Amino acid sequence: MQKKDLLCIYIDLENINVPKDSKLNIKNIVDDISLKHGDSEEVSEAIYAYKIACGQSSSIAKYREQLKDLNFEIRETPHISGKKNRADLVISLDAFEKLYLDKPSISKFIFVTNDSDYSVVMTLLRRYQKDVVLVTTRKDSKREIFNSAADSILIIEDYIEPNDAKKKETVQINIYKGNEPDDAAIKALIRVLAQLEGDREYVNAGIGSKVIQLDKSINMKKTSFKRFNKLIEYFANKGLVKIVNPNERDIKFIIEDSDKILTLNKEL
C-alpha cells in the first residue's frame, strides 16, 4: 500500500501582500508543495489533512471562491478595538495543538505569510522534527529570522497573477494537441517538470505518479498517448526532455530545456 504523508497548510490572509489589481493563485501553491514533497521517485503521497485560512471579512471575501473550491476551512479573525489582527495567534495556537495531539500525525506544516511572529511556532515545530515550509515575499525570504525557522521557502510573487481583466497576452509554445484528455495530461506533466532539478535523471514511473497525484481525473488510456512513456516521448520530440535509455521499457530522462518548461508553466 502506498504510504501517505499528511500535510497542514495555513494562510494568513492579512499578511500576504498581494497588489490590489492582482490575486494569489492558491491552487498552484498547494499543488507545488505537494509536488515538492519528498523525492520524485518515492512511493509516498502527500495528502493535505488540514487546509486553513484566517483573516478578517474583507480579506476572506477576495479569496472565498478559491478557498471554497480547494476545501479550505475559513476562519474569520476580526480586529479587536483597532489593534493587530489575531490571525497569527489563532494559526500558531492551532499548529501547536496539532503538534501536541499528534492525531493524525502531520509531517509537514506550511505557512503562507510575511509575519515574522510565526517564526516562534515554526521553530517549535522543527524542534519536534516536523518539516516547515514558508511561502513569503521575496524580500522577506532574505530575513535571517525566517531562514533559521524554516526548512524551505517559496516566493509568494511566483504565485501572484493579474486579475483576469488585466491579463497580458502570452505567446504560447506549440505543444498542445487541441483535445481535452491529451492537453490535461500535457499540462499536468508541465507542472510536475517545472518543480524538478535540471541536472539529474528521472524515472518514467515516478514522474507518472506525480502527474496522477496532481490531477486524479487523468486516465492515460483515454488520451492519444495511451501510456505515460508515450507522453514522455512526445515531450522529447518537442525538445523539452531527453530520453537517456531509449531502448528500455522503463524510460529514464533528463530535462533538456528548463527555460521552455518554466515558460509553459507560467502560461498555464
URKAUR-V223019 format. One line per field, one symbol per residue. ss: DSSP state (A for helix, B for strand, O for the rest). phi: phi as a letter, one per 30 degrees, with the letter a starting at -180 (. if undefined). burial: 1 if it has 24 or more other ideal C-beta (glycine too) atoms within 12 Angstrom, else 0. A space follows every 50 residues. Layout:
# URKAUR-V223019
ss->???
phi->???
burial->???
This chain:
# URKAUR-V223019
ss->OOOBBBBBBBBBOOOOOOOOOBBBOAAAAAAAAAAAOOOOOOOOBBBBBB BBBBBOAAAAAAAAAAAAAOOOBBBBOOOOOOOOOOAAAAAAAAAAAAAA AOOOOOOBBBBBOOOAAAAAAAAAAAAOOOBBBBBBOOOAAAOAAAAOOO OBBBBAAAABBBOAAAOOOOOOOOOOOOOAAAAAAAAAAAAAAOOOOOOO OBBAAAAAAAAAAAOOOOOAAAOOOOOAAAAAAAAAAOOOBBBOOOOOOO OBBBBOOAAAAAAAAAAO
phi->.ddccccbbcccddbbhcedcbbcddeddedddddddicdcdcdcdbddb bbbbldedddedcededddciddccdbddchideeceddddddddddddd dhbddccbccbcacddddedddddddecicdbcccbdeddddddddddcb dabccdddccbdeedcdddccdddbdcibddddddddddeddddccddcb dbcedddeddddddbdddbedccddibdddddddddddidbbdcbeccdd dcbbdcbddddddddddd
burial->00001111111111111100001111111111111111010001111111 11111100110110011001010111100000001111111111110110 00000111111111111111111011000111111110011000010011 11111100111000000000000010000011111111111111110000 01110111111111100101001010011111011101011110000000 111110010110011111
